[in-house]
Amino acid sequence: MERTADYKILPYASLVARLLKGPVEYLDKAAWELLIQYEIQLGTFLLQLGLKLILVKEDGYAYLEQVKDDGGDPLVSWMHRRAFTYDESVLLVLLRGMMADFEMGESTSRELIRKRREIKEAAEDFFKENATRVRFIRELDRLIDRVCELGFLEKWEDAELPDEQRFRIKKWIKHRVDSEVLDQFKQSLTAYATDRIQHG
């Protein structure tokens, strides 16, 4: 039987496993320092697997993309890109808009923290008055919890009142919802609402 000592484990092997599960952020200091230390070696190794390391140092996160052929198909299928429901997409676009406003502002904080009630209030303004608003607002608590499970929100502090619960909106939401998607979705939201009104 071979001994563990007979195997040479790559020093960044744990990072490969982490990145396959989702983004790594600077707040995880041990993983982030390892990532910065082995950035070049890790990137080279991942390319041999058909994966590309995307490191956004200014925002403090890193994630993987699949290397694609000329037709846009992955050379190796490592990850399944999950399709979001309509309501999940609406909330993600809402949070992405909040991130855009935050970054255009003059805040000295690096992280965007919002209370649950602030997210709800922003959703009410986002929807104005249309056919999707009532259902969406009713489901908003569940959707906020769901987006936490998806990794775009993180509970920041405990609170006695649910609506006072604070959340950190993670910067890697910019990767999944870029400015072009944000504009397109706002347009489609208006068209969707109009169709719902016309067809009940």
N, C-alpha and C positions, 0 to 999 in steps of 0.2 A: 504493500500500500504506500502511495506517495504521501510524503509529509507536506504540511502547509508550507514549510520553509523551502520546499522545492519549487514553489510557484513564485514568480515575480509579478506582484500586483502593481499596476500603474499607480503612481501617487495621487492621480486625479480620478481614479476609478469611481470613487464615491460621488464625485461631481457629475459624471456621466449618468449615473443612476438618478440623481436628483433632477438633472435637466430633462431627462426623459419623462419625468412626472409633471414638470411645469417650470416656470421661471424661477431663477435664483435672484434674491434681492440683497442689497448691501446691508440691510438690517440683520441678516444672518451673517454676522461678522466672520465666523470661522470659515464658512463656505465661500464667502465673497473674497476673503484674503487668499484662499487657495485658488480661486478662479483667476484672480489678478496675477498670482505667482506663475501659474501654468497656462496662461492664456494662449500662447503660441503653440505649445505642445498639445494642448487640449484641442485647439482648433484644427491642427493638422491631423490628429487622430480621428476626430469626428468626420472630417471630409472623406476619409477612407471608408467610412460607414455609410456615406451618402447623406450626411448631416452637416449643417453649417451653423457655427456658433455666432449668434448676434449679441454683441456686448454693447450696451448703451451706458457708458460710464457716467455721463452727466446726469442721468436720471436714476442710476444705481440699480439696474436690473440686466439680466441676461436670459436668453431663451434660445431654443433650437428651431431651425427651419430645415425642411427637407430639400436637398439639392434636386432640381428639376431638369428635365431634358428640354429640347427646343420646343416641344409641344406643350410644355407646362405640366407634365406628369412627373411625379417623384421617381427618381432613379431606383430608390429602395423605399418601400412603404413601411415607415417606422411608426408614424403617428396618424391617428384618425382625427380629422378636424370636425369637431362636433357642431352640428347645426343647432342654433338657438331657436327657441319658440319666438313667436311674434312679440309677446309681452316681455320676455327676457331681452330681446333686441332693443325694445323701446327703453327699458331701464338702462341698458348699457350705453345707448346713445345719450340718454339724459346725463349719466355720470361722466361720460366723455366730454359733454358740453360744460359741465361743472369744472372739469379738469382744465379745459381750454380757458375758461374765464379766470380760474385761479392762477394759471401761468402768465396770463396777460396783466394780472394785477400787480400790486406792490407788496405782497406778503413776504415777510422775511423767513417764513417757515418753509422747510423743504417738502413737508408732507401735507396733503390735503385731508383734513379731518372734518367730518360733518356728522351731526346728530341724525337719528332716524327721522325725527319730525322735520328737519331741514330738507332731507331728501324728499319726503312726502310733499312739503310745501313747494319745492321746485317742480315736482311732477304735476301738481295742480296748475302751476303757471305754464308749464310746458304744453299741457293739453288744451289750455283755455276751455272752450266749451265745444265738445264734439261727442259723437256717438260712442267712442271708445273710453271716454274719461271715467265714467262711473264704475265700469267693470274693472278698469285698470287700478283705480284708487282703492277699490275694495280688496284687490289681490296684492296690493303693494307690499304689505308686511311679509307675505309669503315669498314674493319675488326678491325682496331685499335679502332674506335668508338664503334663497336659492343662489343669488349672485355671490354671496359669501362662500357657498360650497364650490362654486365655479372658480373661485380664487381671485375675483376682481375687487372684492371688498374684504376688509379684515376688522373684526371687533377690536377696538382700540382700548376701551375702558369699560368696566362694568358700571351699570347704573341701576338704581332702584326702580325707576320708571322706564318701561320699554322704549318710549319715544325719546328719552334722554340718552339712550345708548349711542355711543360715539363710534364711528367707523372711519377707517383709513381707506381712501380710494387709491388703489394701487396704480402706479404710473404705467405699468405695462398694458393697461387698457388702451393706451395710444397705439399699441401694436395691432390689437384686434379691431379697433374702431378708429381709423385714421380720419383726417379732415375731409377727404373726399367722400368716404362712407357716411360721415356725419351729415354732410350737405345733402347727399342723395336720400338718406333716410328721412330727413326732415321733409323733403319734397314728397316722398312716398307716403309718409304719415298723413299729410294733408289729403292726398288722393284716396287713401284707404278710408279715412274718416268720412269723406264725401260719399264714397260708395256705400258705406255702412248706413248713412242717413237715407240715401236713396232707396236702398233695398231692405231697410229695417234690420 
